[in-house]
Amino acid sequence: MDPVCSITHETLAPGQAIESATIRPALKRMLQTDYPDWDGKGVISKALLAKYRRRHLQNLLQKSEGEISELEAEVMQSIAEEKVLVQDPDEEDAAVKLSTGQYLADNIAKFGGSWTFILSFGAVLILWILVNTLLLVKKPFDPFPFILLNLILSCLAAIQAPVIMMSQNRQEEKDRNRARNDYQVNLKAELEIRQLHEKIDHLIHYQMTTLNRFEAVQSGILDYLSEEDNLPLS
């Protein structure tokens, strides 16, 4: 027979019922405040418990942080629904579709900051100087002090600087996203640890209460047996 929620009186599917004895006192107080007719026994819906767990986390954040931001709301949603909060940054970057300008900026900046560019560009400069000083002594196309070369270098620097800045802006955006993910993960871990402490304290209290009941029953049985042994034989 499928269990029935003691609050909403709905028939629950297998795996969707939570024993009320295992619910933490803070959540149970919130449920009894909204449902005063509930006696705190039976089973309740897992979805209903997730809703009140989200409210409990919201109260914790409001006490410590004040106003709840969008990031914190996403963290509470992931905890309540038991979902993974963030994905792999490399997979996230690969899923983003880059525009032509962004693609060119990233690759140009990557090539401009490599030893391949430094060595190849140095070889071009040396070749340029040798051609205009040794090979074309009579009619060099760029005689010393290499004004054409200086013009090309100035144009290259003028173009390269904004391209590198574009790539840096994209990298800063990636860093902001990673910092955002780190903040959410740390906040989720802190809230999970708080809930874990509450759960452990509640389970210890529940086990101690159950153990005291067993001890009381055992003491009653022993007293009854001792009284039976002391009865006179007929």
Beta strands, then each sheet from edge to edge (+ up, - down):
strand 1: 17-19
strand 2: 43-45
sheet 1: 1+ 2-
end
